[in-house]
Amino acid sequence: MRIYSEWQRTRLRQSSCRPEQMQKNIKKMVNSMVVLLIGGGSVLMDAMIGKLTKNGHRVYLLTGQKNNRSSYKKVFEKYDFPYDSGSIKDIFESTRPDVVVFMGAFDTNFDWKEDGRQESVRYVAGIVNLLSAYSVVKGGKFVYLSSHEVFSNVYIDNVSEDEPASPKGFKAMALVQGEEACESFRRTQGMNTMILRFDHMYWVPEKGKTEDNDCFRMCLEALKTGKISANERRAFSMIYMNDALELAYRVLCEEKPKHSVYHISSAETINEKQLAEKIRDEMGEGVSVADSAVGANSRLVLDCGRYKAEFEYELFHDYDNGIKSVVHFMIRHSNSFILDEDEGAGVGLKIWNHLRRIFKALFPFAEALAVFALAYFLDGRAADSEFLAKLDIYLLYVLLFAIVHGQQQAVFSAVLAVIGYCSREMADSSLFEVLLDYNTYVWMAQLFIVGLTVGYQKDQLSFIRDEGRCRVQYLNGQLRDIEDINDSNVKLKHNFESQVVNHRESLGKIYEVSSSLEQYGPEEVLFYAAQVLSRLMDCRDVAVYNVANRDYARLFSATSPEARRLGNSIKYTGMEELYNELKAHRVYINRNMVEKMPMMASAVYSEDDMQLIIMLWGVPWERMTLGEANRLTIVGYLIQNAVVRANRYLDALRNERYVEGTSVLEEEAFTHLAKAFFDAKDKGLTEYILLEIFTNGWNYAQAADRLGGTMRQTDYLGLFKGGKLYALLPNTNKENVGGIIERFHELGYACRIDEEAVL
């Protein structure tokens, strides 16, 4: 932060303000920063300038344009230089900013729709020059504003800051290259660079300006056509600009943030249809929502968990308030947004648009009349002049309009010129004599030949230019289509390559599954089956449920907290779509992208009884294919073989594992079982609680009979630590073990949680 001089502090001490006001002013001066904003004019730029100046910071502005005529009253100094200018280094050294904010994804100096390829080259060159110049100035922080556009593929879960970018299109690729440049300068030059990614930001637009966000697009479509097209399969999250700016400001003021990349997001999912319905409700009657659901489901929501863990997080505008502000503003200023459109507009606006078109069509004729009056006046003066007598004013007049407006105006101006010529000749002769004069027709022929020839050439040049522009636009559209097709082909190529690799390694992977599971003890098979399944299916979120009865299944192991989202116990028969697929011995695929359901699931059977349910959560949409389903089926069979073999082994040793005549495990068997749970918990695969039960002189058989009715099918009783009776409760923690302890107490058995067990 910038510290003010001793002279300023002396002025504050000598001021007549109250002590508390003086302290407030001193604090404001000490904490103020010098901020250099880089980017073109926009609503976001104006809001950021207002936010910074309101909080006492000195703001400089680099516009990125040579001749920028926009005025910013609250900016201390404005610099009109392009980003590739050699003077950028001098600007940094002159201002010595504490924070540099480059607008990046929201910089209006780049027109991505017109020529994205050329703009991307200019963009990357500009950001590299800015970073290179700023690296010479020691100290300060460079903040790069990026957006959700760097993620163009389909994501199932919330996208974290560590997720690799997957750009699609020139703008997205340029944004990613900007991020990589910032990270590169951070690593190699030691620069303090930071990246802020904004998630689908929307705001109240400027009058008559076109904005690039879904809320504005739908509002504009509703104003023009009275109908909103929405794709229900496309889901995302939006954040209101004022909220995003407030969250970003807290990062700017932090001297030493823990990370270099933060997501600015509301993390509240909404799909296009829901957004369109909210806009329709605010606009009232006359607006309808049309379902245009095409393509695969997509969900892009940036995860802001890192931001919440480090900074104060609070949003002041929910979807209802933010959308209401945008809709009401656009309704009040609808004329400025749909000035060139008649469809959906009111009667008054239609009349005004027609008048504008009529005026635009008549203006060249009015212009020809005005210039004709001037030519008529000059022709009269030229006739009296010895030097200008031979100058044909009317010919120049016709030639001028032929060059500027083309053939139509050349004919009209030639007719006016003929009228003027005849009028002048009638001053000395009658109309009949003028019409009989041979020179009159020679002059008229000359006038029309020159006018029509030049006008025709002008029209041809205009036609060729317009046709060329249309061809360029068409070819640009074709190029974008080819790029989209190429992206799809590349994705398919990677998928096929992955399938080929998997096919080549299939024998090795089968051996890996078999050998990996066989190296564990019978008590450990299910734990590490989930881990092996996660590795082979390339999915970090895997859960294995043990079927307890015909309706419920208990969670046995999971590879991540995300895989535990359904809880420790599920009624799988209540999940109709999933249950019907599993009952038919098929793999369940969540094609509708239901959030509360796994992406893929499969069941493991022993004869005709369902034993296990395997759930995969973190599977991308493009991998939810028949090939992946077949692979999951094969892996499920391998797990089934390992589990059946382990169960048969345990059944064969049942007489040696249990105390005779009871369901209590012998001490050695229970110790092996507890150790398996301990190792699995240490690797994050499960949770469990060990309860020491005080039998108060009762024998084990009697205690097992009384306690067995209160325990779950997946719980275990056994001897441990020198013959003491213990209960092992899988997938249980301190928060939910209280009910079991109370039931034991009701049966007359005191117990305690043993947290000191050494296994």
Secondary structure, DSSP 8 states (H G I E B T S, - for coil): -----HHHHHHHHHS-S-HHHHHHHHHHHHH--EEEEES---HHHHHHHHHHHHTT-EEEEE-S-SS-----TT-SEEE---TT-TTHHHHHHHH--SEEEE-GGG-TT--TTT-HHHHHHHHHHHHHHHHHHHHHS-S-EEEEEEEGGGB-S--SS-B-TTS--B--SHHHHHHHHHHHHHHHHHHHH---EEEEEE-SEE----TT----SHHHHHHHHHHHHSEEEE-TTEEEE-EEHHHHHHHHHHHHH-SS-S-SEEEE----EEEHHHHHHHHHHHH-TT-EEEE---SS-EEE-B--HHHHHHS----S--HHHHHHHHHHHHHHTHHHHSTT--TT--HHHHHHHHHHHHHHHHHHHHHHHHHHHHHHHHHHHHHT-TTTTT--HHHHHHHHHHHHH-HHHHHHHHHHHHHHHHHHHTTTS-HHHHHH-HHHHHHHHHHHHHHHHHHHHHHHHHHHHHHHHHHHHHHHHHHHHHHHHHHHHHHHHHHHHHHHHHHHTHHHHHHHHHHHHHTS-TTTHHHHHHHHHHHHTT-S-EEEEEE-SSSEEEEEEESSGGGGTT-SEEEGGG-HHHHHHHHTT--EE-TT--TTS-SEEEEEEETTEEEEEEEE----GGG-SHHHHHHHHHHHHHHHHHHHHHHHHHHHTHHHHB-TTSSEE-HHHHHHHHHHHHHHHHTTS--EEEEEEE-TT--HHHHHHHHHTTS-TT-EEEEETTTEEEEEEET--TTT-HHHHHHHHHTT-EEEE------
